[in-house]
């Protein structure tokens, strides 16, 4: 199957029992504005495009939510414990995006989708969730083209200054994605703009 649309990505995820089990587990937490995001979605797309029959192992499965009324990190850890009790083999990571701007030294986010839009790369700024009828929904803050073209480029926030560009460059350098997925193309910005 060629991936040409958001619906194609949704279909790809719906056909993956493991991914659907993860989405159902996350939904059981009843978190406000929740999404499973980043590498969870991007790696599935890239594995499919590369023609891999085995899933590339994920360092973590990122569950994000948005609750400005309770920004205590220990609450996130309790959610992780609950998820581990249901699916202990999954490397869960739960974060309340209402506090993550402080960690990342960014302006406050307005929602989980706003936070996802400010992830480092456009191909990673993806998230999936389930609606009230358990249909998969996708947020693709910068579209899906970079993800399906396997192009890694910074989101707009990371091209606004040399310091932010350095964060992007260090991150993509540390990930070594082109070794895992040979079709990946990295856009380097320091040489071009600074």
SULCORWO-V938753 format. One record per residue. N is the residue number from 1. RES is the residue in three letters. SS is DSSP state (A for helix, B for strand, O for the rest). Layout:
BEGIN
{{N/RES/SS} {N/RES/SS}}
END
This chain:
BEGIN
{{1/UNK/O} {2/UNK/O} {3/UNK/O} {4/UNK/O} {5/UNK/O} {6/UNK/A} {7/UNK/A} {8/UNK/A} {9/UNK/A} {10/UNK/A} {11/UNK/A} {12/UNK/A} {13/UNK/A} {14/UNK/A} {15/UNK/O} {16/UNK/O} {17/UNK/A} {18/UNK/A} {19/UNK/A} {20/UNK/A} {21/UNK/A} {22/UNK/A} {23/UNK/A} {24/UNK/A} {25/UNK/A} {26/UNK/A} {27/UNK/A} {28/UNK/A} {29/UNK/O} {30/UNK/O} {31/UNK/O} {32/UNK/O} {33/UNK/O} {34/UNK/O} {35/UNK/B} {36/UNK/B} {37/UNK/B} {38/UNK/O} {39/UNK/A} {40/UNK/A} {41/UNK/A} {42/UNK/A} {43/UNK/A} {44/UNK/A} {45/UNK/A} {46/UNK/A} {47/UNK/A} {48/UNK/A} {49/UNK/A} {50/UNK/A} {51/UNK/O} {52/UNK/O} {53/UNK/O} {54/UNK/O} {55/UNK/O} {56/UNK/O} {57/UNK/O} {58/UNK/O} {59/UNK/O} {60/UNK/O} {61/UNK/B} {62/UNK/B} {63/UNK/B} {64/UNK/B} {65/UNK/B} {66/UNK/O} {67/UNK/O} {68/UNK/O} {69/UNK/O} {70/UNK/O} {71/UNK/O} {72/UNK/O} {73/UNK/A} {74/UNK/A} {75/UNK/A} {76/UNK/A} {77/UNK/A} {78/UNK/A} {79/UNK/A} {80/UNK/A} {81/UNK/A} {82/UNK/A} {83/UNK/A} {84/UNK/A} {85/UNK/A} {86/UNK/A} {87/UNK/O} {88/UNK/O} {89/UNK/O} {90/UNK/O} {91/UNK/O} {92/UNK/B} {93/UNK/B} {94/UNK/B} {95/UNK/B} {96/UNK/B} {97/UNK/A} {98/UNK/A} {99/UNK/A} {100/UNK/A} {101/UNK/A} {102/UNK/A} {103/UNK/A} {104/UNK/A} {105/UNK/O} {106/UNK/O} {107/UNK/O} {108/UNK/O} {109/UNK/O} {110/UNK/O} {111/UNK/O} {112/UNK/A} {113/UNK/A} {114/UNK/A} {115/UNK/A} {116/UNK/A} {117/UNK/A} {118/UNK/O} {119/UNK/O} {120/UNK/O} {121/UNK/B} {122/UNK/A} {123/UNK/A} {124/UNK/A} {125/UNK/O} {126/UNK/B} {127/UNK/B} {128/UNK/B} {129/UNK/B} {130/UNK/B} {131/UNK/O} {132/UNK/O} {133/UNK/O} {134/UNK/O} {135/UNK/O} {136/UNK/B} {137/UNK/B} {138/UNK/B} {139/UNK/B} {140/UNK/B} {141/UNK/O} {142/UNK/O} {143/UNK/O} {144/UNK/O} {145/UNK/A} {146/UNK/A} {147/UNK/A} {148/UNK/A} {149/UNK/A} {150/UNK/O} {151/UNK/B} {152/UNK/B} {153/UNK/O} {154/UNK/B} {155/UNK/O} {156/UNK/A} {157/UNK/A} {158/UNK/A} {159/UNK/A} {160/UNK/O} {161/UNK/O} {162/UNK/A} {163/UNK/A} {164/UNK/A} {165/UNK/A} {166/UNK/A} {167/UNK/A} {168/UNK/A} {169/UNK/A} {170/UNK/A} {171/UNK/A} {172/UNK/A} {173/UNK/A} {174/UNK/A} {175/UNK/A} {176/UNK/O} {177/UNK/A} {178/UNK/A} {179/UNK/A} {180/UNK/A} {181/UNK/O} {182/UNK/O} {183/UNK/O} {184/UNK/O} {185/UNK/B} {186/UNK/B} {187/UNK/O} {188/UNK/O} {189/UNK/O} {190/UNK/A} {191/UNK/A} {192/UNK/A} {193/UNK/A} {194/UNK/O}}
END
